[in-house]
Amino acid sequence: MSLRTSRRVVLRTTVAATALASAVLAPTAVAFADTTPSPSKTPSTCVAVKEASIGAGTTAVMTIAPSGPSVTFKDAGSGEVLPERLDRTHPNLPTDRFLAEILEPNGPAPKLRTNMEGGGHKASVKDFPKLPQGCSFTYATGSGGQTTVVPKGSVAAGAEYGRGGSDTALIAVGGAAGLGLLVLLRRRRAAAAGR
């Protein structure tokens, strides 16, 4: 077997191993994600609900309560509730789904940003309903002064704004596969040079 053929075999094996590891790790991460709604002990007078069409036949059911904002999604035609859910502690959907995130989930006036269309369509932003009068949040809303500086111009060129989700496992697997490939190629080169 020539060196060129063995490189192809090593590269194909590495790509296959990386794809397999990604296929195994991604569902595992989703399976262990906390998606169960917590039982609510909030009086119904302190809960406000608002429904809004977000496109592609989908309705967002936005709820605000003392525990914070939450969103469920349902099919606009049948009313069937979709499995995706957002709340204050889980404000983003995984990146393999449609774009949905709660902006300022710990703030006094959160917003829902969605994009069901993709392909260059602009995302829409909807306001959550206001917390009913006489009710207050059970957490610090951060309305007391810290601001976020958004870079502009050439400074913003490298700025990245995450959509949530974690690609840590995928990056680790890819890095390990790349390191394994590098070690294997160096050993083969050393062996070939020693002949």
One Martini backbone bead per residue (centre of mass of N, CA, C, O) as a GRO file, in nm:
protein
  195
    1MET     BB    1   0.096   0.037   0.024
    2SER     BB    2   0.075   0.350  -0.021
    3LEU     BB    3   0.095   0.658   0.116
    4ARG     BB    4  -0.150   0.779  -0.030
    5THR     BB    5  -0.354   0.555   0.041
    6SER     BB    6  -0.321   0.571   0.354
    7ARG     BB    7  -0.423   0.859   0.381
    8ARG     BB    8  -0.706   0.804   0.280
    9VAL     BB    9  -0.783   0.598   0.493
   10VAL     BB   10  -0.734   0.781   0.737
   11LEU     BB   11  -0.928   1.005   0.655
   12ARG     BB   12  -1.183   0.833   0.633
   13THR     BB   13  -1.177   0.726   0.924
   14THR     BB   14  -1.188   1.001   1.066
   15VAL     BB   15  -1.453   1.099   0.945
   16ALA     BB   16  -1.626   0.860   1.043
   17ALA     BB   17  -1.565   0.891   1.347
   18THR     BB   18  -1.673   1.179   1.374
   19ALA     BB   19  -1.961   1.123   1.277
   20LEU     BB   20  -2.027   0.907   1.488
   21ALA     BB   21  -1.974   1.076   1.742
   22SER     BB   22  -2.182   1.294   1.674
   23ALA     BB   23  -2.431   1.103   1.658
   24VAL     BB   24  -2.402   1.014   1.960
   25LEU     BB   25  -2.369   1.291   2.126
   26ALA     BB   26  -2.610   1.470   2.048
   27PRO     BB   27  -2.850   1.299   2.166
   28THR     BB   28  -2.734   1.290   2.453
   29ALA     BB   29  -2.751   1.592   2.511
   30VAL     BB   30  -3.059   1.610   2.467
   31ALA     BB   31  -3.149   1.391   2.675
   32PHE     BB   32  -3.007   1.565   2.928
   33ALA     BB   33  -3.191   1.783   2.898
   34ASP     BB   34  -3.389   2.028   3.057
   35THR     BB   35  -3.749   2.004   2.955
   36THR     BB   36  -3.904   2.019   3.207
   37PRO     BB   37  -4.156   2.148   3.358
   38SER     BB   38  -4.212   2.336   3.620
   39PRO     BB   39  -4.385   2.368   3.883
   40SER     BB   40  -4.648   2.583   3.961
   41LYS     BB   41  -4.688   2.848   4.237
   42THR     BB   42  -4.849   3.058   4.083
   43PRO     BB   43  -5.065   3.282   4.068
   44SER     BB   44  -5.289   3.352   3.812
   45THR     BB   45  -5.271   3.673   3.855
   46CYS     BB   46  -4.936   3.654   3.773
   47VAL     BB   47  -5.033   3.572   3.477
   48ALA     BB   48  -4.931   3.614   3.133
   49VAL     BB   49  -5.081   3.577   2.802
   50LYS     BB   50  -4.944   3.538   2.459
   51GLU     BB   51  -5.026   3.531   2.117
   52ALA     BB   52  -4.813   3.456   1.819
   53SER     BB   53  -4.731   3.483   1.501
   54ILE     BB   54  -4.418   3.332   1.336
   55GLY     BB   55  -4.472   3.142   1.113
   56ALA     BB   56  -4.522   2.853   0.941
   57GLY     BB   57  -4.782   2.780   1.119
   58THR     BB   58  -4.691   2.931   1.393
   59THR     BB   59  -4.734   2.953   1.751
   60ALA     BB   60  -4.670   3.168   2.018
   61VAL     BB   61  -4.662   3.106   2.374
   62MET     BB   62  -4.650   3.373   2.590
   63THR     BB   63  -4.511   3.379   2.923
   64ILE     BB   64  -4.565   3.562   3.230
   65ALA     BB   65  -4.391   3.547   3.546
   66PRO     BB   66  -4.222   3.555   3.837
   67SER     BB   67  -4.018   3.330   3.705
   68GLY     BB   68  -4.073   3.423   3.406
   69PRO     BB   69  -4.018   3.346   3.092
   70SER     BB   70  -4.221   3.164   2.841
   71VAL     BB   71  -4.228   2.909   2.568
   72THR     BB   72  -4.459   2.789   2.334
   73PHE     BB   73  -4.549   2.572   2.062
   74LYS     BB   74  -4.786   2.581   1.781
   75ASP     BB   75  -5.011   2.476   1.567
   76ALA     BB   76  -5.229   2.682   1.403
   77GLY     BB   77  -5.435   2.469   1.299
   78SER     BB   78  -5.447   2.225   1.530
   79GLY     BB   79  -5.293   2.301   1.820
   80GLU     BB   80  -5.041   2.151   1.837
   81VAL     BB   81  -4.791   2.082   2.050
   82LEU     BB   82  -4.468   2.147   2.060
   83PRO     BB   83  -4.156   2.047   2.198
   84GLU     BB   84  -4.071   2.323   2.212
   85ARG     BB   85  -3.888   2.516   2.476
   86LEU     BB   86  -3.888   2.815   2.672
   87ASP     BB   87  -3.683   2.993   2.918
   88ARG     BB   88  -3.493   3.162   3.136
   89THR     BB   89  -3.275   2.908   3.154
   90HIS     BB   90  -3.379   2.839   2.832
   91PRO     BB   91  -3.352   3.072   2.570
   92ASN     BB   92  -3.256   2.842   2.358
   93LEU     BB   93  -3.237   2.678   2.079
   94PRO     BB   94  -3.115   2.461   1.903
   95THR     BB   95  -2.944   2.491   1.594
   96ASP     BB   96  -3.129   2.251   1.446
   97ARG     BB   97  -3.345   2.454   1.458
   98PHE     BB   98  -3.525   2.698   1.487
   99LEU     BB   99  -3.536   3.029   1.551
  100ALA     BB  100  -3.527   3.073   1.915
  101GLU     BB  101  -3.537   3.356   2.149
  102ILE     BB  102  -3.470   3.507   2.454
  103LEU     BB  103  -3.456   3.830   2.521
  104GLU     BB  104  -3.378   3.919   2.817
  105PRO     BB  105  -3.464   3.691   3.047
  106ASN     BB  106  -3.374   3.881   3.317
  107GLY     BB  107  -3.562   4.099   3.247
  108PRO     BB  108  -3.845   4.315   3.252
  109ALA     BB  109  -3.848   4.303   2.901
  110PRO     BB  110  -3.894   4.060   2.720
  111LYS     BB  111  -3.809   3.887   2.409
  112LEU     BB  112  -3.903   3.739   2.093
  113ARG     BB  113  -3.694   3.555   1.870
  114THR     BB  114  -3.768   3.476   1.521
  115ASN     BB  115  -3.709   3.212   1.250
  116MET     BB  116  -3.882   3.019   1.006
  117GLU     BB  117  -3.753   3.069   0.713
  118GLY     BB  118  -3.491   3.172   0.634
  119GLY     BB  119  -3.299   3.259   0.367
  120GLY     BB  120  -3.269   3.586   0.464
  121HIS     BB  121  -3.471   3.630   0.660
  122LYS     BB  122  -3.601   3.813   0.897
  123ALA     BB  123  -3.631   3.851   1.214
  124SER     BB  124  -3.858   3.838   1.476
  125VAL     BB  125  -4.002   4.065   1.729
  126LYS     BB  126  -4.153   4.001   2.048
  127ASP     BB  127  -4.349   4.092   2.302
  128PHE     BB  128  -4.412   4.047   2.609
  129PRO     BB  129  -4.601   4.045   2.849
  130LYS     BB  130  -4.696   4.200   3.120
  131LEU     BB  131  -4.676   4.216   3.439
  132PRO     BB  132  -4.889   4.230   3.662
  133GLN     BB  133  -5.015   4.424   3.880
  134GLY     BB  134  -4.847   4.354   4.193
  135CYS     BB  135  -4.620   4.204   4.060
  136SER     BB  136  -4.314   4.002   4.092
  137PHE     BB  137  -4.009   3.901   4.066
  138THR     BB  138  -3.793   3.619   4.186
  139TYR     BB  139  -3.570   3.799   4.049
  140ALA     BB  140  -3.316   3.965   3.923
  141THR     BB  141  -3.347   4.201   3.651
  142GLY     BB  142  -3.119   4.426   3.596
  143SER     BB  143  -3.244   4.741   3.604
  144GLY     BB  144  -2.985   4.897   3.765
  145GLY     BB  145  -2.738   4.961   3.510
  146GLN     BB  146  -2.623   4.757   3.336
  147THR     BB  147  -2.450   4.752   3.032
  148THR     BB  148  -2.436   4.700   2.681
  149VAL     BB  149  -2.179   4.677   2.446
  150VAL     BB  150  -2.196   4.749   2.102
  151PRO     BB  151  -2.024   4.692   1.843
  152LYS     BB  152  -1.877   4.897   1.581
  153GLY     BB  153  -1.782   4.836   1.286
  154SER     BB  154  -1.468   4.701   1.279
  155VAL     BB  155  -1.503   4.581   1.566
  156ALA     BB  156  -1.757   4.388   1.483
  157ALA     BB  157  -1.631   4.176   1.290
  158GLY     BB  158  -1.556   3.964   1.545
  159ALA     BB  159  -1.828   3.945   1.649
  160GLU     BB  160  -2.020   3.719   1.857
  161TYR     BB  161  -2.355   3.585   1.861
  162GLY     BB  162  -2.510   3.364   2.032
  163ARG     BB  163  -2.768   3.084   2.022
  164GLY     BB  164  -2.660   2.871   2.172
  165GLY     BB  165  -2.574   2.599   2.255
  166SER     BB  166  -2.348   2.307   2.226
  167ASP     BB  167  -2.017   2.232   2.066
  168THR     BB  168  -1.804   2.092   2.248
  169ALA     BB  169  -1.810   1.793   2.167
  170LEU     BB  170  -1.754   1.834   1.866
  171ILE     BB  171  -1.483   1.978   1.901
  172ALA     BB  172  -1.340   1.755   2.060
  173VAL     BB  173  -1.364   1.533   1.847
  174GLY     BB  174  -1.224   1.685   1.616
  175GLY     BB  175  -0.957   1.735   1.765
  176ALA     BB  176  -0.889   1.437   1.821
  177ALA     BB  177  -0.890   1.346   1.527
  178GLY     BB  178  -0.668   1.539   1.428
  179LEU     BB  179  -0.448   1.440   1.623
  180GLY     BB  180  -0.448   1.146   1.528
  181LEU     BB  181  -0.369   1.207   1.236
  182LEU     BB  182  -0.100   1.346   1.295
  183VAL     BB  183   0.039   1.112   1.440
  184LEU     BB  184   0.013   0.904   1.211
  185LEU     BB  185   0.168   1.063   0.990
  186ARG     BB  186   0.437   1.089   1.144
  187ARG     BB  187   0.494   0.788   1.172
  188ARG     BB  188   0.497   0.724   0.870
  189ARG     BB  189   0.724   0.915   0.793
  190ALA     BB  190   0.937   0.793   0.980
  191ALA     BB  191   0.923   0.507   0.857
  192ALA     BB  192   0.990   0.595   0.563
  193ALA     BB  193   1.272   0.729   0.634
  194GLY     BB  194   1.401   0.450   0.767
  195ARG     BB  195   1.436   0.266   0.492
   0.00000   0.00000   0.00000
